[in-house]
Amino acid sequence: MLERSFKMVDPLGLHARPAGGLVKVAKPFQSDINLVTSEPVSLKSLIKVLSLGISAGTEFRIQTSGEDEAQAMEAVAAALVSEGLAEEI
């Protein structure tokens, strides 16, 4: 399992449009990809991701596990940073 920590920097937090983009990045991978605040939720489920209510300044982790975990982690991390949603901590 791989894990990296991030801090939400988008002033609007993780709302529907960017969350949908992250789900789209995560879905093609075979690995489990979780977004973790207090409890892990699948990054492949838009409803679960939005239920976290991640606001600006919130720290969270991304966890990947499976045969393509490294590629999945890189893709999700790149999307978070390049879209200006979060910075790695």
ZARO-964995 format. One record per atom (N, C-alpha, C, CB): atom name; y negated, x, z; residue number from 1. Coordinates in Angstrom, 1 decimal, decimal comma, padded with zeros to 4 digits, always signed. Last residue first. Glycine has a CB too. Layout:
N
REC   site       yy       xx       zz   pos
REC     CA        Y        X        Z   NUM
...
//
This chain:
89
REC   site       yy       xx       zz   pos
REC      N   -017,5   +001,8   +001,4    89
REC     CA   -017,9   +002,5   +002,7    89
REC      C   -016,7   +003,3   +003,2    89
REC     CB   -018,3   +001,5   +003,8    89
REC      N   -018,8   +000,9   -001,7    88
REC     CA   -017,7   +001,4   -000,9    88
REC      C   -018,2   +002,1   +000,3    88
REC     CB   -016,8   +002,3   -001,8    88
REC      N   -020,7   -002,1   -002,2    87
REC     CA   -020,6   -000,6   -002,2    87
REC      C   -019,4   -000,2   -001,3    87
REC     CB   -021,9   +000,0   -001,7    87
REC      N   -020,8   -005,0   -004,3    86
REC     CA   -020,5   -004,3   -003,1    86
REC      C   -020,5   -002,8   -003,3    86
REC     CB   -019,1   -004,7   -002,6    86
REC      N   -022,0   -006,1   -006,7    85
REC     CA   -021,5   -006,9   -005,6    85
REC      C   -021,4   -006,2   -004,2    85
REC     CB   -020,2   -007,6   -005,9    85
REC      N   -022,5   -004,9   -009,1    84
REC     CA   -023,5   -004,8   -008,0    84
REC      C   -023,2   -005,7   -006,8    84
REC     CB   -024,9   -005,2   -008,6    84
REC      N   -020,6   -004,6   -010,9    83
REC     CA   -021,3   -005,8   -010,9    83
REC      C   -022,4   -005,9   -009,8    83
REC     CB   -020,3   -007,0   -010,7    83
REC      N   -019,6   -002,1   -010,2    82
REC     CA   -020,3   -002,2   -011,4    82
REC      C   -021,1   -003,5   -011,6    82
REC     CB   -019,4   -002,1   -012,6    82
REC      N   -018,3   -002,7   -007,7    81
REC     CA   -019,4   -001,8   -007,8    81
REC      C   -020,2   -002,0   -009,0    81
REC     CB   -018,9   -000,3   -007,7    81
REC      N   -016,2   -004,5   -008,4    80
REC     CA   -017,1   -004,8   -007,3    80
REC      C   -018,4   -003,9   -007,4    80
REC     CB   -016,4   -004,5   -006,0    80
REC      N   -015,0   -003,2   -010,6    79
REC     CA   -015,7   -004,5   -010,8    79
REC      C   -016,6   -004,8   -009,7    79
REC     CB   -014,6   -005,6   -010,9    79
REC      N   -013,9   -001,0   -009,3    78
REC     CA   -014,8   -000,8   -010,3    78
REC      C   -015,6   -002,1   -010,6    78
REC     CB   -014,1   -000,4   -011,6    78
REC      N   -012,1   -002,3   -007,6    77
REC     CA   -013,2   -001,5   -007,0    77
REC      C   -014,3   -001,3   -008,0    77
REC     CB   -012,6   -000,1   -006,5    77
REC      N   -010,3   -003,4   -009,5    76
REC     CA   -011,1   -004,3   -008,6    76
REC      C   -012,3   -003,5   -008,0    76
REC     CB   -010,2   -004,8   -007,4    76
REC      N   -009,3   -001,1   -010,8    75
REC     CA   -010,0   -002,2   -011,5    75
REC      C   -010,8   -003,0   -010,6    75
REC     CB   -008,9   -003,0   -012,2    75
REC      N   -008,2   +000,4   -008,7    74
REC     CA   -009,3   +000,9   -009,4    74
REC      C   -010,0   -000,1   -010,2    74
REC     CB   -008,7   +002,0   -010,4    74
REC      N   -006,2   -001,4   -007,8    73
REC     CA   -007,2   -001,0   -006,9    73
REC      C   -008,4   -000,5   -007,7    73
REC     CB   -006,7   +000,0   -005,9    73
REC      N   -004,5   -001,5   -010,1    72
REC     CA   -005,2   -002,7   -009,6    72
REC      C   -006,3   -002,4   -008,7    72
REC     CB   -004,1   -003,6   -008,8    72
REC      N   -003,7   +001,1   -010,2    71
REC     CA   -004,5   +000,6   -011,3    71
REC      C   -005,2   -000,7   -010,9    71
REC     CB   -003,6   +000,3   -012,6    71
REC      N   -002,2   +001,2   -007,8    70
REC     CA   -003,3   +002,2   -008,1    70
REC      C   -004,2   +001,6   -009,1    70
REC     CB   -002,8   +003,5   -008,4    70
REC      N   -000,2   -000,8   -008,1    69
REC     CA   -001,2   -000,9   -007,1    69
REC      C   -002,4   +000,0   -007,3    69
REC     CB   -000,6   -000,6   -005,8    69
REC      N   +002,0   -001,5   -009,7    68
REC     CA   +000,7   -001,1   -010,4    68
REC      C   -000,5   -001,1   -009,4    68
REC     CB   +000,4   -002,0   -011,6    68
REC      N   +004,0   -002,3   -007,9    67
REC     CA   +004,2   -001,2   -008,8    67
REC      C   +003,0   -000,7   -009,5    67
REC     CB   +005,2   -001,6   -009,8    67
REC      N   +002,3   -002,8   -004,7    66
REC     CA   +003,2   -003,1   -005,8    66
REC      C   +003,3   -002,0   -006,8    66
REC     CB   +002,8   -004,4   -006,4    66
REC      N   -000,7   -003,7   -003,1    65
REC     CA   +000,7   -003,2   -003,0    65
REC      C   +001,6   -003,7   -004,1    65
REC     CB   +001,3   -003,6   -001,6    65
REC      N   -004,0   -003,4   -002,0    64
REC     CA   -003,1   -003,6   -003,1    64
REC      C   -001,7   -003,0   -002,7    64
REC     CB   -003,6   -002,9   -004,4    64
REC      N   -006,8   -004,6   -000,4    63
REC     CA   -005,5   -004,0   -000,2    63
REC      C   -004,7   -004,4   -001,4    63
REC     CB   -004,8   -004,6   +001,1    63
REC      N   -010,1   -004,2   +000,5    62
REC     CA   -009,2   -004,6   -000,6    62
REC      C   -007,9   -003,9   -000,3    62
REC     CB   -009,8   -004,3   -002,0    62
REC      N   -012,1   -005,4   +003,2    61
REC     CA   -011,2   -004,4   +002,6    61
REC      C   -010,5   -005,1   +001,4    61
REC     CB   -010,2   -003,9   +003,7    61
REC      N   -015,6   -005,7   +004,3    60
REC     CA   -014,3   -006,3   +003,9    60
REC      C   -013,4   -005,1   +003,3    60
REC     CB   -014,4   -007,5   +003,0    60
REC      N   -018,6   -006,7   +005,8    59
REC     CA   -017,7   -005,6   +005,5    59
REC      C   -016,3   -006,2   +005,3    59
REC     CB   -017,6   -004,5   +006,6    59
REC      N   -021,6   -008,3   +004,8    58
REC     CA   -020,2   -008,4   +005,4    58
REC      C   -019,4   -007,2   +004,9    58
REC     CB   -019,6   -009,7   +004,9    58
REC      N   -024,0   -008,1   +003,5    57
REC     CA   -023,8   -007,3   +004,7    57
REC      C   -022,4   -007,4   +005,3    57
REC     CB   -024,8   -007,8   +005,7    57
REC      N   -024,0   -011,5   +002,3    56
REC     CA   -024,6   -010,1   +002,2    56
REC      C   -024,4   -009,4   +003,6    56
REC     CB   -026,1   -010,2   +001,8    56
REC      N   -020,8   -013,2   +003,0    55
REC     CA   -022,3   -013,1   +002,8    55
REC      C   -022,7   -011,7   +002,7    55
REC     CB   -023,0   -013,9   +003,9    55
REC      N   -018,0   -014,9   +002,2    54
REC     CA   -018,5   -013,6   +002,4    54
REC      C   -020,0   -013,5   +002,0    54
REC     CB   -017,7   -012,6   +001,6    54
REC      N   -016,2   -017,2   +002,6    53
REC     CA   -017,7   -017,3   +002,8    53
REC      C   -018,3   -015,9   +003,0    53
REC     CB   -018,0   -018,2   +004,0    53
REC      N   -013,6   -017,7   +002,3    52
REC     CA   -014,0   -016,6   +003,3    52
REC      C   -015,5   -016,7   +003,5    52
REC     CB   -013,6   -015,3   +002,7    52
REC      N   -013,2   -019,5   +000,2    51
REC     CA   -013,1   -020,0   +001,6    51
REC      C   -013,5   -019,0   +002,7    51
REC     CB   -011,7   -020,4   +001,9    51
REC      N   -013,2   -017,9   -002,1    50
REC     CA   -014,5   -018,6   -001,7    50
REC      C   -014,4   -019,1   -000,3    50
REC     CB   -014,7   -019,7   -002,7    50
REC      N   -010,5   -017,1   -002,0    49
REC     CA   -011,6   -016,1   -001,9    49
REC      C   -012,9   -016,8   -001,4    49
REC     CB   -011,8   -015,4   -003,3    49
REC      N   -009,2   -019,6   -002,2    48
REC     CA   -009,0   -018,8   -001,0    48
REC      C   -010,1   -017,7   -000,9    48
REC     CB   -007,7   -018,1   -001,0    48
REC      N   -010,1   -020,3   -004,8    47
REC     CA   -010,3   -021,2   -003,7    47
REC      C   -010,2   -020,4   -002,4    47
REC     CB   -009,3   -022,4   -003,6    47
REC      N   -009,1   -018,2   -006,5    46
REC     CA   -010,5   -018,4   -006,3    46
REC      C   -010,8   -019,3   -005,1    46
REC     CB   -011,1   -019,1   -007,6    46
REC      N   -006,6   -016,0   -006,0    45
REC     CA   -006,9   -017,4   -005,8    45
REC      C   -008,4   -017,6   -005,5    45
REC     CB   -006,1   -017,9   -004,6    45
REC      N   -006,2   -013,3   -006,1    44
REC     CA   -005,8   -014,1   -007,3    44
REC      C   -006,1   -015,6   -007,2    44
REC     CB   -004,3   -013,8   -007,7    44
REC      N   -006,5   -012,2   -003,8    43
REC     CA   -007,7   -012,1   -004,7    43
REC      C   -007,4   -012,8   -006,0    43
REC     CB   -008,0   -010,6   -004,9    43
REC      N   -005,3   -013,8   -000,9    42
REC     CA   -005,0   -013,3   -002,3    42
REC      C   -006,3   -013,3   -003,1    42
REC     CB   -003,9   -014,2   -002,9    42
REC      N   -006,5   -012,7   +002,2    41
REC     CA   -006,3   -013,8   +001,2    41
REC      C   -006,1   -013,2   -000,1    41
REC     CB   -007,5   -014,8   +001,2    41
REC      N   -006,0   -011,7   +005,6    40
REC     CA   -005,9   -011,4   +004,2    40
REC      C   -005,8   -012,7   +003,4    40
REC     CB   -004,8   -010,4   +003,9    40
REC      N   -008,5   -012,2   +008,1    39
REC     CA   -007,2   -012,5   +007,6    39
REC      C   -007,2   -012,1   +006,1    39
REC     CB   -006,8   -014,0   +007,9    39
REC      N   -011,0   -011,0   +008,3    38
REC     CA   -010,2   -011,1   +009,5    38
REC      C   -008,8   -011,3   +009,1    38
REC     CB   -010,7   -012,2   +010,4    38
REC      N   -011,0   -009,9   +005,4    37
REC     CA   -012,1   -009,9   +006,4    37
REC      C   -011,4   -009,9   +007,7    37
REC     CB   -013,1   -011,1   +006,2    37
REC      N   -009,6   -008,8   +002,5    36
REC     CA   -009,4   -008,9   +003,9    36
REC      C   -010,7   -008,9   +004,7    36
REC     CB   -008,4   -007,8   +004,5    36
REC      N   -007,9   -009,6   -000,4    35
REC     CA   -009,3   -009,4   +000,2    35
REC      C   -009,2   -009,7   +001,6    35
REC     CB   -010,4   -010,2   -000,6    35
REC      N   -005,1   -008,2   -002,1    34
REC     CA   -005,7   -009,1   -001,0    34
REC      C   -007,1   -008,6   -000,7    34
REC     CB   -004,8   -009,0   +000,2    34
REC      N   -002,7   -008,3   -004,4    33
REC     CA   -004,1   -007,8   -004,2    33
REC      C   -004,7   -008,8   -003,2    33
REC     CB   -004,9   -007,8   -005,6    33
REC      N   +000,4   -007,3   -005,4    32
REC     CA   -000,3   -008,2   -004,6    32
REC      C   -001,7   -007,5   -004,3    32
REC     CB   +000,5   -008,5   -003,2    32
REC      N   +000,9   -006,4   -008,9    31
REC     CA   +000,8   -006,1   -007,5    31
REC      C   +000,1   -007,2   -006,8    31
REC     CB   +000,0   -004,8   -007,3    31
REC      N   +000,6   -007,1   -011,5    30
REC     CA   +001,8   -007,6   -010,9    30
REC      C   +001,7   -007,4   -009,4    30
REC     CB   +003,0   -006,8   -011,4    30
REC      N   -002,5   -008,1   -012,9    29
REC     CA   -001,7   -007,1   -012,3    29
REC      C   -000,5   -007,8   -011,6    29
REC     CB   -002,5   -006,4   -011,3    29
REC      N   -004,1   -010,2   -013,9    28
REC     CA   -003,1   -009,6   -014,8    28
REC      C   -002,2   -008,6   -014,1    28
REC     CB   -003,8   -008,9   -015,9    28
REC      N   -005,8   -011,0   -011,7    27
REC     CA   -004,7   -011,8   -012,1    27
REC      C   -003,7   -011,1   -013,0    27
REC     CB   -005,1   -013,0   -012,9    27
REC      N   -008,2   -009,5   -011,2    26
REC     CA   -006,9   -009,3   -010,4    26
REC      C   -005,7   -009,9   -011,0    26
REC     CB   -007,2   -009,9   -009,0    26
REC      N   -010,1   -010,3   -013,0    25
REC     CA   -009,7   -008,9   -013,0    25
REC      C   -008,4   -008,7   -012,3    25
REC     CB   -010,8   -008,0   -012,3    25
REC      N   -010,4   -013,0   -012,1    24
REC     CA   -010,0   -012,7   -013,5    24
REC      C   -009,5   -011,2   -013,7    24
REC     CB   -011,1   -013,0   -014,5    24
REC      N   -011,3   -012,6   -009,6    23
REC     CA   -010,0   -013,2   -009,8    23
REC      C   -009,5   -012,9   -011,2    23
REC     CB   -010,1   -014,8   -009,5    23
REC      N   -013,9   -011,6   -010,3    22
REC     CA   -012,9   -010,7   -009,5    22
REC      C   -011,5   -011,3   -009,7    22
REC     CB   -013,3   -010,6   -008,1    22
REC      N   -015,0   -013,8   -011,5    21
REC     CA   -014,8   -012,6   -012,2    21
REC      C   -013,8   -011,7   -011,6    21
REC     CB   -016,2   -011,9   -012,4    21
REC      N   -015,1   -015,6   -009,3    20
REC     CA   -014,3   -015,9   -010,5    20
REC      C   -014,0   -014,7   -011,4    20
REC     CB   -014,9   -017,0   -011,3    20
REC      N   -017,0   -014,3   -007,8    19
REC     CA   -015,7   -014,4   -007,3    19
REC      C   -014,7   -014,7   -008,4    19
REC     CB   -015,6   -015,5   -006,2    19
REC      N   -019,3   -014,6   -009,4    18
REC     CA   -018,7   -013,2   -009,2    18
REC      C   -017,3   -013,3   -008,7    18
REC     CB   -019,6   -012,4   -008,3    18
REC      N   -019,5   -017,5   -009,3    17
REC     CA   -019,4   -016,8   -010,5    17
REC      C   -018,8   -015,4   -010,3    17
REC     CB   -020,8   -016,6   -011,1    17
REC      N   -019,4   -018,3   -006,4    16
REC     CA   -018,4   -018,7   -007,4    16
REC      C   -018,4   -017,9   -008,6    16
REC     CB   -018,7   -020,1   -007,8    16
REC      N   -020,3   -015,5   -004,2    15
REC     CA   -020,3   -016,9   -004,7    15
REC      C   -019,5   -017,1   -005,9    15
REC     CB   -021,8   -017,3   -005,0    15
REC      N   -020,6   -013,4   -001,9    14
REC     CA   -019,6   -013,6   -002,9    14
REC      C   -019,5   -015,1   -003,3    14
REC     CB   -018,2   -013,0   -002,4    14
REC      N   -024,2   -013,0   -001,6    13
REC     CA   -022,9   -012,9   -001,2    13
REC      C   -021,9   -013,1   -002,3    13
REC     CB   -022,6   -013,9   -000,1    13
REC      N   -026,8   -012,8   -002,5    12
REC     CA   -026,2   -014,1   -002,5    12
REC      C   -024,8   -014,1   -002,0    12
REC     CB   -026,2   -014,7   -003,9    12
REC      N   -027,3   -010,0   -002,5    11
REC     CA   -028,0   -010,9   -001,5    11
REC      C   -027,5   -012,3   -001,4    11
REC     CB   -029,5   -010,9   -001,9    11
REC      N   -024,7   -007,8   -002,6    10
REC     CA   -025,3   -008,9   -003,3    10
REC      C   -026,0   -009,8   -002,3    10
REC     CB   -024,3   -009,6   -004,2    10
REC      N   -023,2   -006,2   -000,9     9
REC     CA   -024,6   -005,9   -001,0     9
REC      C   -025,4   -006,9   -001,9     9
REC     CB   -024,8   -004,5   -001,7     9
REC      N   -020,6   -005,9   +001,3     8
REC     CA   -021,2   -006,8   +000,3     8
REC      C   -022,7   -006,5   +000,3     8
REC     CB   -021,0   -008,3   +000,7     8
REC      N   -018,7   -003,0   +001,5     7
REC     CA   -019,8   -003,8   +002,2     7
REC      C   -020,5   -004,6   +001,1     7
REC     CB   -020,8   -002,9   +003,0     7
REC      N   -015,3   -001,9   +001,8     6
REC     CA   -016,5   -002,2   +001,1     6
REC      C   -017,5   -003,0   +001,9     6
REC     CB   -016,2   -003,0   -000,2     6
REC      N   -012,4   +000,2   +001,8     5
REC     CA   -013,4   -000,7   +002,5     5
REC      C   -014,7   -000,8   +001,7     5
REC     CB   -013,6   -000,1   +003,9     5
REC      N   -009,0   +000,1   +000,6     4
REC     CA   -010,4   +000,6   +000,5     4
REC      C   -011,3   -000,4   +001,2     4
REC     CB   -010,8   +001,0   -001,0     4
REC      N   -005,6   +000,8   +000,4     3
REC     CA   -006,6   +000,1   +001,0     3
REC      C   -008,0   +000,8   +000,9     3
REC     CB   -006,3   -000,3   +002,5     3
REC      N   -002,2   +000,5   -000,8     2
REC     CA   -003,5   +001,1   -000,8     2
REC      C   -004,6   +000,2   -000,2     2
REC     CB   -003,9   +001,5   -002,3     2
REC      N   +001,2   +000,8   +000,0     1
REC     CA   +000,0   +000,0   +000,0     1
REC      C   -001,2   +000,9   +000,0     1
REC     CB   +000,0   -001,0   +001,2     1
//
